[in-house]
Amino acid sequence: MQTKLTLRLDEQLIENAKLVAKQSGKSLSQMVADYFVQLNQKPSSKCQPLPPITASLLGCLPATTSQELDEEDYHSYLESKYQ
């Protein structure tokens, strides 16, 4: 059973959404319905491959110590930086 839903959104946002819907060959209602369906789907447990630009940056920073850095380390860094 389908039910009517009224949304109050910025006019420009609606116009942009209508344009995207038209370009994708869907109605705006179908796009909203597709989005709602995605909200109910569980995230995939598979790791997504990194985009090429991100993959090219992987490993470019020097390795840190074996221990994990935490918020306290960041605060210490900021204190020493701005003394």
Buried (B, 14 or more C-beta within 10 A) or exposed (E): EEEEEEEEEEEEEEEEBEEEBEEEEBEBEEBBBEEEEEEEEEEEEEEEEEEEEEEEEEEEEEEEEEEEEEEEEEEEEEEEEEE
